[in-house]
Amino acid sequence: MNRLFCFGLGFSAEALARRLAAKGWSIAGTARDPANIERIRGQGYEVCRFAGEPGNAELVAALAGTTHLLLSIPPGAEGDPALRHYRAEIARLTTLEWIGYLSTVGVYGNHKGAVVDEAATPRPHNERTKARVVAESGWLAFGEEIRRPVQVFRLAGIYGPGRSALDKLRAGTARRIVKPGQVFNRIHVEDIASVLEASMARPRAGAIYNVADDEPAPPEDVIAYGAELLGIEPPPEVPFEEADLSPMARSFYGDTRRISNALIKSELGVRLAYPNYRDGLKALKETK
């Protein structure tokens, strides 16, 4: 039986898990929060608590029989905790067929609005994205070492049910921040799952894929369209220079680039269900 183990059964990993469970796969993984663990167990998955520590016997036991391994937790200051603490146990998995590492398009840094594909050299400029590049390299090297295909997926801004501009607008927390020339790519969580499934069907050792929609767009346009769908007035525009943003939020606005997703289409045959934010938000509105 195929068995998916996710280090971090979070938003993206759960979307994939739901698809595979429906096809008869067994699902296992980790979570940090006890309440979240109980919720995930209620779906019939095997879940253990993991907060980056070594020597977790329950985790090691749950790894047994894993055929597909997904890494969906951010690296810490000391590197990727799964690779750092459990590389020997993963290396001993004779059943293992595929390893996927979820990274971020943030590793590319600022390209001043230019199109970026997977051949671009990463330009991380903060500790968070530098750690991602180190983790990517570590997993790719590990795959070569154990002769198992490792694929890296660089994700654009993730949205989906419960996590979208619509939810922020309903909650009254949406902001329409305007920085001329600023665009972001996004990706619906179900399209992430489609890409991962396609990679599992045709793994390529050392592959790096951009996972993004077709249409990079200004963030204020997304909020305005969401408000239109909800039939409410959008929040007022706020110039970026006047916006009271956290250091992390401000760092996102420091980079602008247009992500090419051509490779997931040409190599994996992926057809995005939500190729732009309008399609994605409209579907979320209709299913609410």
VMD Tcl script that draws the C-alpha trace (Angstrom):
set ca {
  {0.00 0.00 0.00}
  {1.15 3.51 -0.77}
  {1.84 5.56 2.35}
  {2.31 9.32 2.51}
  {4.19 10.74 5.50}
  {4.16 14.52 5.92}
  {6.54 16.38 8.16}
  {3.96 19.08 8.86}
  {0.38 18.09 8.06}
  {-0.59 21.67 7.38}
  {-2.75 23.49 4.86}
  {-0.98 22.33 1.68}
  {-0.12 18.84 2.90}
  {-3.70 18.21 3.98}
  {-4.99 19.08 0.52}
  {-2.75 16.39 -0.93}
  {-3.59 13.94 1.87}
  {-7.32 14.24 1.19}
  {-6.83 13.34 -2.44}
  {-4.60 10.38 -1.74}
  {-6.69 9.05 1.14}
  {-9.67 8.97 -1.22}
  {-7.60 6.68 -3.46}
  {-6.83 4.25 -0.63}
  {-3.47 5.58 0.53}
  {-2.55 5.50 4.20}
  {-1.67 8.92 5.59}
  {0.67 9.76 8.45}
  {2.54 12.83 9.58}
  {3.29 15.38 12.23}
  {1.73 18.47 13.79}
  {2.70 20.72 16.67}
  {-0.54 21.81 18.27}
  {-2.40 19.16 20.34}
  {-5.83 20.44 19.24}
  {-4.76 20.26 15.61}
  {-3.46 16.73 16.13}
  {-6.87 15.61 17.39}
  {-8.61 17.28 14.46}
  {-6.34 15.56 11.95}
  {-6.69 12.20 13.68}
  {-10.43 12.61 13.28}
  {-9.88 12.32 9.53}
  {-8.37 8.87 10.00}
  {-4.72 9.88 9.68}
  {-1.90 8.72 11.93}
  {-0.43 11.84 13.52}
  {2.27 12.40 16.12}
  {3.45 15.58 17.78}
  {6.73 16.99 16.47}
  {8.25 20.34 17.29}
  {11.69 19.89 15.73}
  {13.21 17.68 18.42}
  {15.46 14.61 17.94}
  {14.74 11.13 19.27}
  {10.96 11.06 18.73}
  {10.23 7.33 18.88}
  {6.57 7.77 17.89}
  {7.64 9.64 14.75}
  {10.20 6.97 13.83}
  {7.58 4.25 14.20}
  {5.14 6.18 12.01}
  {7.75 6.51 9.25}
  {7.74 2.74 8.72}
  {6.39 1.76 5.32}
  {6.50 5.29 3.91}
  {6.53 5.31 0.12}
  {6.17 9.07 -0.36}
  {7.65 11.68 1.97}
  {6.58 15.33 1.97}
  {8.48 18.04 3.85}
  {6.19 20.92 4.74}
  {7.77 22.60 7.76}
  {10.06 25.64 7.62}
  {13.73 25.21 8.49}
  {15.06 26.68 11.71}
  {18.31 28.47 12.40}
  {20.07 25.12 12.60}
  {18.64 23.77 9.37}
  {15.79 21.48 8.41}
  {14.85 19.52 11.56}
  {13.62 16.44 9.70}
  {16.86 16.09 7.75}
  {19.01 17.05 10.70}
  {17.53 14.61 13.19}
  {16.01 11.79 11.13}
  {18.19 11.41 8.05}
  {19.40 7.95 9.14}
  {15.85 6.70 9.69}
  {14.71 8.10 6.34}
  {17.75 6.60 4.58}
  {16.79 3.17 5.91}
  {13.30 3.30 4.37}
  {13.50 0.62 1.69}
  {9.94 1.44 0.62}
  {10.67 5.07 -0.19}
  {9.94 6.10 -3.80}
  {9.56 9.90 -3.74}
  {10.55 12.88 -1.58}
  {9.04 16.32 -2.02}
  {10.27 19.51 -0.34}
  {7.92 22.51 -0.17}
  {9.92 25.71 -0.50}
  {9.04 29.24 -1.57}
  {9.49 31.51 -4.58}
  {10.91 33.93 -2.01}
  {14.31 32.30 -2.55}
  {14.59 34.16 -5.86}
  {14.73 37.55 -4.18}
  {14.01 40.76 -6.05}
  {13.97 40.66 -9.86}
  {12.33 44.08 -10.31}
  {9.31 42.63 -12.06}
  {11.21 40.38 -14.48}
  {10.06 36.85 -15.32}
  {11.78 34.17 -13.25}
  {12.00 30.49 -14.09}
  {13.70 27.58 -12.35}
  {17.05 28.29 -14.04}
  {17.38 31.55 -12.10}
  {20.00 31.58 -9.37}
  {18.42 32.14 -5.95}
  {19.11 35.54 -4.38}
  {17.91 35.14 -0.79}
  {18.36 38.33 1.17}
  {16.97 37.53 4.61}
  {17.55 34.76 7.12}
  {14.24 33.09 6.33}
  {14.90 32.62 2.61}
  {18.60 31.86 3.12}
  {17.55 28.97 5.37}
  {15.21 27.75 2.64}
  {18.01 27.63 0.07}
  {20.20 25.67 2.50}
  {17.35 23.25 3.17}
  {16.67 22.78 -0.55}
  {20.32 21.99 -1.19}
  {20.45 19.64 1.77}
  {17.52 17.58 0.60}
  {18.72 17.45 -3.00}
  {22.14 16.24 -1.86}
  {20.51 13.70 0.47}
  {18.48 12.32 -2.43}
  {21.66 11.77 -4.42}
  {23.26 10.11 -1.40}
  {20.45 7.60 -0.83}
  {19.53 7.31 -4.52}
  {15.94 8.42 -4.11}
  {14.29 11.13 -6.22}
  {13.98 14.44 -4.37}
  {11.89 17.22 -5.90}
  {11.75 20.83 -4.70}
  {8.55 22.83 -5.11}
  {8.87 26.61 -4.87}
  {5.42 27.85 -3.94}
  {3.91 31.26 -4.60}
  {1.50 32.85 -2.11}
  {-0.88 30.10 -0.99}
  {-4.62 30.62 -0.66}
  {-7.71 28.45 -0.45}
  {-10.74 27.73 1.72}
  {-10.52 29.74 4.92}
  {-7.34 31.51 3.80}
  {-8.07 34.07 1.14}
  {-8.82 37.71 0.49}
  {-12.49 36.86 0.99}
  {-11.85 35.67 4.54}
  {-9.86 38.80 5.36}
  {-12.61 40.99 3.95}
  {-15.28 39.17 5.95}
  {-13.17 39.50 9.09}
  {-12.53 43.18 8.48}
  {-8.75 42.69 8.40}
  {-8.14 43.19 4.67}
  {-5.92 46.10 3.66}
  {-5.48 47.55 0.19}
  {-1.81 48.53 0.24}
  {-0.55 50.12 -2.95}
  {3.06 50.04 -4.08}
  {3.35 51.00 -7.78}
  {4.85 48.19 -9.86}
  {4.39 45.58 -7.14}
  {3.00 42.22 -8.27}
  {2.76 38.81 -6.64}
  {1.95 35.37 -7.95}
  {-0.43 33.18 -6.01}
  {-1.39 29.51 -6.03}
  {-4.59 27.79 -4.92}
  {-3.97 24.99 -2.46}
  {-5.75 22.47 -4.70}
  {-3.41 23.33 -7.57}
  {-0.47 22.62 -5.25}
  {-1.93 19.17 -4.61}
  {-2.32 18.62 -8.37}
  {1.35 19.43 -8.97}
  {2.50 17.12 -6.18}
  {0.35 14.26 -7.48}
  {1.72 14.75 -10.99}
  {5.29 14.66 -9.67}
  {4.59 11.45 -7.76}
  {3.44 9.87 -11.02}
  {6.67 10.85 -12.80}
  {9.42 11.63 -10.30}
  {12.60 13.27 -11.56}
  {15.55 13.28 -9.21}
  {16.82 16.79 -8.55}
  {13.82 18.54 -10.11}
  {12.89 22.05 -9.04}
  {9.44 23.36 -9.93}
  {7.84 26.75 -9.63}
  {4.28 26.31 -8.40}
  {2.43 29.51 -9.23}
  {-0.57 30.77 -11.14}
  {-0.56 32.31 -14.61}
  {-1.13 35.91 -13.60}
  {1.07 37.91 -11.23}
  {-1.06 40.78 -10.02}
  {-0.97 43.79 -7.69}
  {-2.24 42.84 -4.22}
  {-4.68 45.74 -4.11}
  {-6.44 44.36 -7.20}
  {-7.07 41.06 -5.43}
  {-8.67 42.80 -2.46}
  {-10.80 44.98 -4.72}
  {-12.05 41.97 -6.69}
  {-12.82 40.08 -3.49}
  {-14.87 43.01 -2.23}
  {-16.74 43.10 -5.55}
  {-17.60 39.40 -5.18}
  {-18.89 39.99 -1.67}
  {-20.85 43.07 -2.69}
  {-19.08 45.33 -0.21}
  {-16.95 48.44 -0.45}
  {-13.22 47.67 -0.60}
  {-11.02 49.09 2.14}
  {-9.38 52.41 1.25}
  {-6.10 52.42 -0.58}
  {-3.06 52.91 1.66}
  {0.26 53.97 0.11}
  {2.99 51.49 0.97}
  {5.11 54.22 2.54}
  {2.32 54.99 5.00}
  {1.36 51.38 5.81}
  {2.10 50.15 9.31}
  {3.50 46.72 8.44}
  {5.40 44.13 10.42}
  {9.04 43.60 9.39}
  {8.09 40.28 7.75}
  {5.16 41.78 5.83}
  {7.34 44.69 4.71}
  {10.01 42.26 3.49}
  {7.52 40.66 1.09}
  {6.95 44.02 -0.57}
  {10.70 44.39 -1.06}
  {10.64 41.79 -3.83}
  {8.76 41.86 -7.10}
  {8.99 39.23 -9.82}
  {6.81 37.36 -12.28}
  {7.05 33.62 -11.75}
  {7.08 31.34 -14.78}
  {5.09 28.13 -14.28}
  {5.86 26.71 -17.73}
  {7.76 23.69 -16.40}
  {4.91 22.19 -14.36}
  {2.82 22.34 -17.52}
  {5.33 21.02 -20.04}
  {6.97 18.35 -17.87}
  {4.23 17.31 -15.46}
  {1.25 17.99 -17.70}
  {-0.45 20.08 -15.03}
  {-3.49 22.12 -15.99}
  {-4.26 24.62 -13.26}
  {-7.83 24.60 -11.99}
  {-7.39 28.21 -10.86}
  {-4.99 29.94 -13.27}
  {-5.61 33.39 -11.80}
  {-6.89 34.97 -8.59}
  {-10.29 35.76 -10.12}
  {-11.02 32.12 -10.89}
  {-9.82 31.09 -7.46}
  {-11.76 33.68 -5.49}
  {-14.93 33.15 -7.53}
  {-14.83 29.42 -6.79}
  {-14.24 30.06 -3.09}
  {-17.19 32.46 -3.02}
  {-19.47 29.94 -4.71}
  {-18.53 27.11 -2.35}
  {-18.87 29.13 0.85}
}
mol new
graphics top color blue
foreach p $ca { graphics top sphere $p radius 0.5 }
foreach p [lrange $ca 0 end-1] q [lrange $ca 1 end] { graphics top cylinder $p $q radius 0.2 }
display resetview
